[in-house]
Amino acid sequence: MTDDEFDLLDELYFLQPYAYLQDSLSWEDERLLLNLEALYKKGWIKCYAGPEEELFDDPPIQNIGRELYYLATKKGLLQHNTR
């Protein structure tokens, strides 16, 4: 797990919108979107279109990631806590 992935997972214990993540981490869009995509591909986060609308198909994070919400999965939390 990279330092960026660790820091991002640290913010995702609760469902968070993209804007919150950007404000909290102060990362550029490219850095944040790439890390969100990497975590999603590892199964460490879930993506939501709204607070109660989980996306089950691979969402195009690079295209619509700024509009989504994110939450760490159990697998992601285990990885975060065992580092």
N, CA and C atoms as a LAMMPS dump frame, in Angstrom:
ITEM: TIMESTEP
0
ITEM: NUMBER OF ATOMS
249
ITEM: BOX BOUNDS ff ff ff
-5.0000000000000000e+02 5.0000000000000000e+02
-5.0000000000000000e+02 5.0000000000000000e+02
-5.0000000000000000e+02 5.0000000000000000e+02
ITEM: ATOMS id mol type element x y z
1 1 1 N 0.836 -1.17 0
2 1 2 C 0 0 0
3 1 3 C 0.887 1.241 0
4 2 1 N 0.572 2.154 -0.888
5 2 2 C 1.351 3.388 -0.961
6 2 3 C 0.919 4.352 0.14
7 3 1 N 1.733 5.358 0.384
8 3 2 C 1.374 6.376 1.371
9 3 3 C 0.085 7.095 0.962
10 4 1 N -0.062 7.379 -0.339
11 4 2 C -1.278 8.036 -0.823
12 4 3 C -2.504 7.163 -0.573
13 5 1 N -2.398 5.877 -0.852
14 5 2 C -3.52 4.974 -0.63
15 5 3 C -3.885 4.928 0.853
16 6 1 N -2.887 4.892 1.706
17 6 2 C -3.123 4.878 3.147
18 6 3 C -3.851 6.148 3.584
19 7 1 N -3.356 7.293 3.145
20 7 2 C -3.967 8.573 3.519
21 7 3 C -5.403 8.685 3.016
22 8 1 N -5.644 8.194 1.821
23 8 2 C -6.988 8.242 1.25
24 8 3 C -7.939 7.316 2.006
25 9 1 N -7.508 6.102 2.288
26 9 2 C -8.35 5.186 3.062
27 9 3 C -8.653 5.74 4.448
28 10 1 N -7.726 6.489 4.994
29 10 2 C -7.914 7.099 6.306
30 10 3 C -9.134 8.028 6.328
31 11 1 N -9.479 8.586 5.18
32 11 2 C -10.623 9.497 5.058
33 11 3 C -11.929 8.767 4.743
34 12 1 N -11.864 7.464 4.495
35 12 2 C -13.036 6.756 3.964
36 12 3 C -13.663 5.754 4.929
37 13 1 N -13.527 5.986 6.207
38 13 2 C -14.212 5.142 7.187
39 13 3 C -15.715 5.396 7.139
40 14 1 N -16.084 6.574 6.662
41 14 2 C -17.484 6.944 6.464
42 14 3 C -17.645 7.408 5.024
43 15 1 N -18.843 7.29 4.494
44 15 2 C -19.128 7.715 3.12
45 15 3 C -18.798 9.189 2.959
46 16 1 N -17.984 9.495 1.94
47 16 2 C -17.545 10.872 1.719
48 16 3 C -17.677 11.253 0.251
49 17 1 N -18.118 12.477 -0.018
50 17 2 C -18.147 12.957 -1.401
51 17 3 C -16.741 13.351 -1.859
52 18 1 N -16.576 13.394 -3.157
53 18 2 C -15.283 13.753 -3.752
54 18 3 C -14.781 15.097 -3.212
55 19 1 N -15.674 16.084 -3.144
56 19 2 C -15.265 17.425 -2.707
57 19 3 C -14.659 17.392 -1.307
58 20 1 N -15.206 16.578 -0.421
59 20 2 C -14.655 16.445 0.929
60 20 3 C -13.226 15.905 0.866
61 21 1 N -13.02 14.879 0.044
62 21 2 C -11.688 14.278 -0.079
63 21 3 C -10.685 15.287 -0.615
64 22 1 N -11.102 16.038 -1.604
65 22 2 C -10.21 17.035 -2.194
66 22 3 C -9.856 18.111 -1.165
67 23 1 N -10.834 18.545 -0.396
68 23 2 C -10.576 19.556 0.64
69 23 3 C -9.675 19.004 1.741
70 24 1 N -9.943 17.781 2.176
71 24 2 C -9.187 17.19 3.277
72 24 3 C -7.743 16.895 2.917
73 25 1 N -7.541 16.386 1.708
74 25 2 C -6.207 15.958 1.304
75 25 3 C -5.424 17.032 0.545
76 26 1 N -6.123 17.998 -0.019
77 26 2 C -5.501 19.074 -0.815
78 26 3 C -4.676 18.526 -1.972
79 27 1 N -5.194 17.483 -2.618
80 27 2 C -4.534 16.899 -3.777
81 27 3 C -5.141 17.451 -5.057
82 28 1 N -4.349 17.433 -6.122
83 28 2 C -4.863 17.79 -7.44
84 28 3 C -5.808 16.692 -7.908
85 29 1 N -6.721 17.051 -8.819
86 29 2 C -7.703 16.086 -9.329
87 29 3 C -7.052 14.819 -9.855
88 30 1 N -6.016 14.952 -10.654
89 30 2 C -5.387 13.78 -11.268
90 30 3 C -4.882 12.797 -10.211
91 31 1 N -4.225 13.299 -9.212
92 31 2 C -3.683 12.452 -8.139
93 31 3 C -4.808 11.75 -7.377
94 32 1 N -5.842 12.49 -7.046
95 32 2 C -6.949 11.922 -6.294
96 32 3 C -7.707 10.888 -7.12
97 33 1 N -7.996 11.203 -8.361
98 33 2 C -8.74 10.268 -9.218
99 33 3 C -7.941 8.992 -9.481
100 34 1 N -6.653 9.116 -9.709
101 34 2 C -5.815 7.93 -9.939
102 34 3 C -5.787 7.031 -8.71
103 35 1 N -5.687 7.624 -7.537
104 35 2 C -5.667 6.83 -6.307
105 35 3 C -7.022 6.205 -6.019
106 36 1 N -8.101 6.927 -6.271
107 36 2 C -9.437 6.352 -6.093
108 36 3 C -9.626 5.161 -7.026
109 37 1 N -9.184 5.316 -8.257
110 37 2 C -9.306 4.23 -9.23
111 37 3 C -8.488 3.011 -8.799
112 38 1 N -7.289 3.237 -8.309
113 38 2 C -6.428 2.133 -7.854
114 38 3 C -7.063 1.4 -6.683
115 39 1 N -7.616 2.144 -5.726
116 39 2 C -8.259 1.521 -4.571
117 39 3 C -9.503 0.743 -4.991
118 40 1 N -10.253 1.268 -5.933
119 40 2 C -11.449 0.575 -6.411
120 40 3 C -11.066 -0.749 -7.077
121 41 1 N -10.039 -0.714 -7.907
122 41 2 C -9.6 -1.927 -8.613
123 41 3 C -9.088 -3 -7.646
124 42 1 N -8.563 -2.59 -6.503
125 42 2 C -8.096 -3.539 -5.489
126 42 3 C -9.248 -4.051 -4.621
127 43 1 N -10.427 -3.45 -4.779
128 43 2 C -11.574 -3.837 -3.961
129 43 3 C -11.552 -3.219 -2.575
130 44 1 N -10.81 -2.143 -2.408
131 44 2 C -10.65 -1.518 -1.107
132 44 3 C -11.643 -0.395 -0.86
133 45 1 N -12.337 0.081 -1.897
134 45 2 C -13.376 1.094 -1.73
135 45 3 C -14.578 0.734 -2.592
136 46 1 N -15.721 1.324 -2.229
137 46 2 C -16.944 1.245 -3.017
138 46 3 C -17.242 2.649 -3.524
139 47 1 N -17.959 2.719 -4.646
140 47 2 C -18.36 4.001 -5.213
141 47 3 C -19.878 4.113 -5.167
142 48 1 N -20.336 5.321 -4.931
143 48 2 C -21.766 5.6 -4.836
144 48 3 C -22.12 6.806 -5.696
145 49 1 N -23.278 6.736 -6.359
146 49 2 C -23.779 7.872 -7.126
147 49 3 C -24.428 8.887 -6.194
148 50 1 N -24.916 8.419 -5.061
149 50 2 C -25.532 9.254 -4.037
150 50 3 C -25.365 8.557 -2.714
151 51 1 N -25.813 9.186 -1.631
152 51 2 C -25.597 8.6 -0.305
153 51 3 C -26.132 7.175 -0.122
154 52 1 N -27.111 6.767 -0.908
155 52 2 C -27.669 5.42 -0.758
156 52 3 C -27.716 4.642 -2.071
157 53 1 N -26.91 5.038 -3.05
158 53 2 C -26.97 4.424 -4.38
159 53 3 C -25.593 3.9 -4.803
160 54 1 N -25.282 2.679 -4.344
161 54 2 C -23.988 2.078 -4.674
162 54 3 C -23.927 1.713 -6.15
163 55 1 N -22.766 1.937 -6.745
164 55 2 C -22.528 1.569 -8.141
165 55 3 C -21.827 0.22 -8.165
166 56 1 N -22.423 -0.73 -8.871
167 56 2 C -21.866 -2.081 -8.892
168 56 3 C -21.038 -2.371 -10.139
169 57 1 N -21.316 -1.703 -11.236
170 57 2 C -20.496 -1.856 -12.437
171 57 3 C -19.282 -0.944 -12.29
172 58 1 N -18.207 -1.288 -12.958
173 58 2 C -17.001 -0.463 -12.868
174 58 3 C -17.319 0.974 -13.286
175 59 1 N -17.36 1.887 -12.329
176 59 2 C -17.648 3.275 -12.687
177 59 3 C -16.439 3.913 -13.367
178 60 1 N -16.663 4.749 -14.354
179 60 2 C -15.539 5.442 -15.014
180 60 3 C -15.042 6.586 -14.12
181 61 1 N -14.236 6.239 -13.151
182 61 2 C -13.8 7.212 -12.141
183 61 3 C -13.092 8.404 -12.775
184 62 1 N -12.304 8.172 -13.806
185 62 2 C -11.601 9.284 -14.453
186 62 3 C -12.578 10.289 -15.067
187 63 1 N -13.751 9.809 -15.492
188 63 2 C -14.725 10.691 -16.147
189 63 3 C -15.735 11.305 -15.191
190 64 1 N -16.261 10.51 -14.266
191 64 2 C -17.331 11.011 -13.389
192 64 3 C -16.954 10.988 -11.908
193 65 1 N -15.713 10.728 -11.611
194 65 2 C -15.27 10.587 -10.229
195 65 3 C -15.524 11.782 -9.338
196 66 1 N -15.554 12.976 -9.92
197 66 2 C -15.789 14.19 -9.138
198 66 3 C -17.224 14.27 -8.628
199 67 1 N -18.119 13.478 -9.217
200 67 2 C -19.538 13.497 -8.854
201 67 3 C -19.91 12.381 -7.874
202 68 1 N -18.965 11.515 -7.535
203 68 2 C -19.277 10.322 -6.755
204 68 3 C -18.962 10.472 -5.267
205 69 1 N -19.443 9.495 -4.524
206 69 2 C -19.152 9.34 -3.102
207 69 3 C -18.336 8.057 -2.955
208 70 1 N -17.554 7.978 -1.883
209 70 2 C -16.658 6.843 -1.699
210 70 3 C -16.697 6.351 -0.258
211 71 1 N -16.46 5.039 -0.11
212 71 2 C -16.465 4.404 1.198
213 71 3 C -15.503 3.228 1.172
214 72 1 N -14.702 3.091 2.219
215 72 2 C -13.796 1.938 2.314
216 72 3 C -14.604 0.664 2.509
217 73 1 N -14.138 -0.418 1.909
218 73 2 C -14.745 -1.73 2.115
219 73 3 C -14.101 -2.375 3.344
220 74 1 N -14.671 -3.479 3.775
221 74 2 C -14.084 -4.215 4.895
222 74 3 C -12.65 -4.628 4.543
223 75 1 N -12.457 -5.081 3.32
224 75 2 C -11.119 -5.471 2.856
225 75 3 C -10.16 -4.283 2.919
226 76 1 N -10.629 -3.109 2.506
227 76 2 C -9.802 -1.915 2.532
228 76 3 C -9.456 -1.492 3.947
229 77 1 N -10.432 -1.593 4.846
230 77 2 C -10.182 -1.225 6.245
231 77 3 C -9.184 -2.172 6.891
232 78 1 N -9.281 -3.472 6.566
233 78 2 C -8.312 -4.433 7.091
234 78 3 C -6.901 -4.119 6.607
235 79 1 N -6.779 -3.787 5.327
236 79 2 C -5.468 -3.425 4.786
237 79 3 C -4.933 -2.161 5.48
238 80 1 N -5.806 -1.203 5.679
239 80 2 C -5.41 0.069 6.314
240 80 3 C -4.958 -0.163 7.753
241 81 1 N -5.66 -1.012 8.468
242 81 2 C -5.365 -1.226 9.882
243 81 3 C -4.208 -2.17 10.141
244 82 1 N -3.767 -2.915 9.139
245 82 2 C -2.648 -3.835 9.348
246 82 3 C -1.338 -3.265 8.81
247 83 1 N -1.363 -2.056 8.367
248 83 2 C -0.137 -1.438 7.86
249 83 3 C 0.733 -0.978 8.993
